[in-house]
């Protein structure tokens, strides 16, 4: 992943994008922990809230695959369809980790 291209897409300087990305990593990690906890509690409202936060942040930074995965979890939670939601979470967590690794190594 090319951080210069990501920054340019959002009309930001690279250092501004890095700062936002670092915040994304920090808050995203907290959101993932909250999401996992909510899933274990089968609390659809908390699931939707945590996934919504990740959806917005990932979309704002241009990570559309991650955005779509979070959106799917939000929709499932809001319609109280929790079957298979842990698998969706697991896939999203792996996607988040991949994005982090690719941006920091790129």
C-alpha positions in Angstrom: 0.0 0.0 0.0 1.4 3.3 -1.0 0.9 5.9 1.8 1.7 8.7 -0.6 -1.1 7.7 -2.9 -3.5 7.3 0.0 -2.6 10.7 1.3 -3.0 12.3 -2.2 -6.4 10.7 -2.6 -7.6 12.5 0.5 -5.7 15.7 -0.4 -3.5 15.4 2.6 0.3 15.7 3.1 2.0 12.3 3.9 2.7 13.4 7.5 -0.9 14.4 8.0 -2.1 11.0 6.7 0.4 9.1 8.9 -0.9 11.0 11.9 -4.5 10.1 11.1 -3.4 6.5 10.3 -1.7 6.2 13.7 -4.9 7.3 15.4 -6.9 4.9 13.3 -4.6 2.0 14.5 -5.0 3.1 18.1 -8.8 3.6 18.0 -9.3 0.7 15.6 -7.6 -1.7 18.1 -9.9 -0.5 20.8 -13.0 -0.8 18.6 -12.0 -4.4 17.7 -11.6 -5.3 21.3 -15.0 -3.7 22.1 -16.5 -5.5 19.1 -15.2 -8.9 20.2 -16.5 -8.4 23.7 -19.9 -7.3 22.4 -20.0 -10.4 20.2 -19.2 -12.7 23.1 -22.0 -11.0 25.0 -24.3 -11.2 22.0 -25.2 -7.5 22.4 -26.4 -6.4 19.0 -26.5 -2.7 20.0 -22.8 -2.7 21.1 -21.8 -4.8 18.1 -23.4 -2.2 15.8 -21.7 0.7 17.6 -18.2 -0.7 17.6 -18.5 -1.9 14.0 -19.9 1.5 12.9 -16.9 3.3 14.4 -14.6 1.1 12.4 -16.7 1.5 9.3 -16.4 5.3 9.5 -12.7 5.4 10.2 -11.7 2.9 7.5 -13.9 4.6 4.9 -12.5 8.0 5.8 -8.9 6.7 5.2 -9.8 5.0 2.0 -9.8 1.3 3.2 -12.9 0.4 1.3 -12.7 -3.4 1.8 -12.4 -3.0 5.5 -15.2 -0.4 5.4 -17.5 -2.9 3.6 -16.7 -5.7 6.1 -17.6 -3.4 9.0 -20.7 -2.2 7.2 -21.9 -5.9 6.9 -21.4 -6.4 10.6 -23.4 -3.2 11.4 -26.2 -4.4 9.2 -26.3 -7.8 10.7 -26.3 -6.4 14.2 -29.0 -3.8 13.5 -31.3 -6.5 12.1 -30.3 -8.8 15.0 -28.9 -11.5 12.7 -25.9 -12.6 14.8 -25.4 -16.0 13.3 -22.0 -16.1 11.7 -21.0 -12.7 13.1 -17.9 -14.0 14.8 -16.6 -15.3 11.5 -17.3 -11.9 9.9 -15.5 -10.3 12.8 -12.5 -12.6 12.5 -12.2 -11.8 8.8 -12.4 -8.1 9.5 -9.8 -8.3 12.2 -7.4 -10.1 9.8 -8.1 -7.4 7.2 -7.4 -4.7 9.7 -4.1 -6.3 10.7 -3.2 -6.6 7.0 -3.9 -3.0 6.3 -1.8 -2.0 9.3 1.1 -4.2 8.2 1.0 -3.0 4.6 0.8 0.7 5.5 3.6 0.5 8.0 5.8 -1.6 5.7 5.0 0.4 2.6 
